[in-house]
Amino acid sequence: MNSFVRFLSKTYILFLTVVVGFSLFAGAVVAPVIFNSALFLSEPLLSRFQEGLLMTEVFVRLSYPLALLCVLSLVYEVYQFVTVKTDWWALLSMFVMVTTGLLFCFYFVPQIVELQSQGALVTQSGGFATLHKISEVSFKITVLSGIILIYRRLK
């Protein structure tokens, strides 16, 4: 493997690790802090709706590097599979990560933003709760498959 290809591979693995790490941090650390803001402030200053708006902004901003990662992963992993004959697990985890990641970025996040723009009452509906729960599952699958992909790349 020449030095340029090795550099691209290392850069890809680094970017993959950083974006998956940010995603894990947003879900495991940022969300619990934002949705429990009253525990960290002297009094409850934010409503649940306002906390949701803040968390949505975090995920809107995270969706840009996540979408880029999905596109880069698709190109890199397919190229690796065709030329180097990498394993099926890497290809499968990439496919799952890209599918759920792009769904999260281009379907769930915009839908949640749209519903939130209609006001707090809409976000209390069963439809919103279902959409939100499915988006959480999609995001968790994206992160888990990204972790598997990192493991396969470092192997």
C-alpha positions in Angstrom: 0.0 0.0 0.0 1.5 3.3 -1.0 1.9 6.2 1.4 -1.0 8.2 -0.1 -3.5 5.4 0.2 -2.2 4.7 3.7 -2.7 8.4 4.6 -6.3 8.3 3.2 -7.1 5.2 5.1 -5.8 6.6 8.4 -7.7 9.9 7.8 -10.9 8.0 7.1 -10.5 5.9 10.3 -9.8 9.1 12.3 -12.8 10.9 10.8 -15.0 7.8 11.4 -13.8 7.6 15.0 -14.3 11.3 15.7 -17.9 11.5 14.2 -19.0 8.2 16.0 -17.4 9.5 19.2 -19.2 12.9 18.9 -22.5 11.0 18.2 -22.0 8.8 21.3 -21.1 11.8 23.4 -24.2 13.7 22.2 -26.5 10.8 23.1 -24.9 9.7 26.3 -23.8 13.0 27.8 -25.3 16.0 26.2 -28.9 14.7 26.0 -29.2 13.7 29.7 -27.8 17.1 30.8 -30.1 19.1 28.6 -33.2 17.1 29.5 -32.4 17.4 33.2 -31.4 21.1 33.1 -33.4 21.8 36.3 -30.9 19.6 38.2 -28.0 21.9 37.2 -29.7 25.3 37.4 -30.9 26.9 40.6 -34.4 26.7 39.3 -36.2 25.2 36.3 -35.7 27.8 33.6 -36.5 25.8 30.6 -39.6 23.9 29.6 -39.4 20.3 28.2 -40.1 21.9 24.8 -37.2 24.4 25.1 -34.9 21.6 26.2 -36.0 19.7 23.1 -35.3 22.6 20.9 -31.7 22.8 22.3 -31.2 19.1 21.8 -32.5 19.3 18.3 -30.0 22.0 17.4 -27.2 19.7 18.7 -28.4 16.9 16.3 -29.0 19.3 13.4 -25.3 20.4 13.7 -24.1 16.8 14.2 -26.0 15.7 11.1 -23.7 17.6 8.8 -20.5 15.6 9.6 -22.6 12.4 10.0 -24.0 12.8 6.4 -20.5 13.5 5.1 -19.2 10.4 7.0 -21.9 8.3 5.4 -21.0 9.3 1.9 -17.3 8.9 2.5 -17.8 5.5 4.1 -19.9 4.3 1.2 -17.2 5.3 -1.3 -14.3 4.0 0.8 -15.8 0.7 2.0 -17.1 -0.2 -1.5 -13.7 0.6 -3.0 -11.9 -1.4 -0.3 -14.3 -4.3 -0.8 -13.8 -4.3 -4.6 -10.0 -3.8 -4.7 -8.7 -5.3 -1.5 -11.5 -7.8 -0.8 -12.2 -6.7 2.7 -14.5 -8.7 4.9 -18.3 -8.8 4.6 -18.7 -7.6 8.2 -17.1 -4.2 7.3 -19.3 -3.9 4.2 -22.4 -4.9 6.2 -21.8 -2.5 9.1 -21.0 0.3 6.6 -24.3 -0.4 4.8 -26.3 -0.3 8.1 -24.5 2.8 9.3 -25.0 4.6 6.0 -28.7 3.6 5.7 -29.6 4.6 9.3 -27.3 7.6 9.3 -28.8 9.1 6.2 -32.3 8.3 7.4 -31.5 10.2 10.6 -29.9 13.2 8.8 -32.4 13.6 6.0 -35.7 12.2 7.3 -35.9 12.2 11.1 -34.1 15.4 11.9 -36.0 17.5 9.4 -39.3 16.0 10.4 -38.6 16.7 14.1 -37.6 20.3 13.2 -40.7 20.8 11.2 -43.0 19.5 14.0 -41.2 21.6 16.6 -41.8 24.7 14.4 -45.5 24.1 14.9 -45.3 24.6 18.6 -45.1 22.7 21.9 -48.5 21.2 21.6 -47.6 19.2 18.5 -44.6 17.7 20.2 -46.8 16.2 22.9 -48.7 14.1 20.4 -48.4 10.4 20.0 -47.2 10.8 16.4 -44.3 12.9 17.5 -43.4 10.5 20.3 -43.4 7.6 17.9 -41.3 9.6 15.4 -38.8 10.6 18.1 -38.5 7.0 19.4 -37.8 5.6 16.0 -35.2 8.4 15.4 -33.5 7.4 18.6 -33.4 3.8 17.6 -32.1 4.8 14.1 -29.4 6.9 15.7 -28.3 4.1 18.2 -28.1 1.7 15.3 -26.0 4.2 13.4 -23.6 4.6 16.3 -23.4 0.8 17.0 -22.7 0.0 13.4 -20.1 2.8 13.3 -18.3 1.2 16.3 -18.3 -2.2 14.6 -16.9 -0.5 11.5 -14.1 1.2 13.5 -13.3 -2.2 15.0 -13.2 -3.9 11.6 -10.9 -1.1 10.2 -8.5 -1.3 13.1 -8.3 -5.0 12.9 
